[in-house]
């Protein structure tokens, strides 16, 4: 089985993720929801 994830595809995915992150950072409500979800997840991770 050959991995079809080439450099071009990787760059496209990276660019798409940057765009998603930028939209999140420009939306205060989205940031707040993201941080709340992150805090909930951190509470369930054992130390």
C-alpha positions in Angstrom: 0.0 0.0 0.0 1.5 3.3 -1.1 1.1 6.5 0.8 -0.6 9.0 -1.5 0.0 11.9 0.8 2.6 13.8 -1.2 4.3 17.1 -0.6 1.7 19.1 -2.6 -1.2 17.6 -0.7 0.6 18.2 2.6 1.1 21.9 1.7 -2.6 22.2 0.7 -3.7 20.7 4.0 -1.3 23.0 6.0 -2.7 26.1 4.2 -6.2 25.0 4.9 -5.4 24.6 8.6 -3.8 28.0 8.7 -7.0 29.6 7.2 -9.1 27.8 9.8 -6.8 29.0 12.6 -6.9 32.5 11.4 -10.7 32.5 11.3 -10.8 31.2 14.9 -8.3 33.9 16.0 -10.4 36.7 14.4 -13.6 35.5 16.2 -13.7 36.3 19.9 -16.7 34.0 20.5 -15.1 31.1 18.7 -11.9 31.6 20.8 -13.9 31.5 24.0 -15.7 28.2 23.0 -12.4 26.7 21.9 -10.8 27.6 25.3 -13.7 26.2 27.2 -13.5 22.9 25.3 -9.8 22.8 25.9 -10.2 23.4 29.6 -12.8 20.6 29.9 -10.4 18.2 28.1 -7.5 19.2 30.4 -9.6 18.4 33.4 -10.0 14.8 32.4 -6.3 14.2 31.6 -4.7 12.5 34.6 -1.6 14.2 36.0 
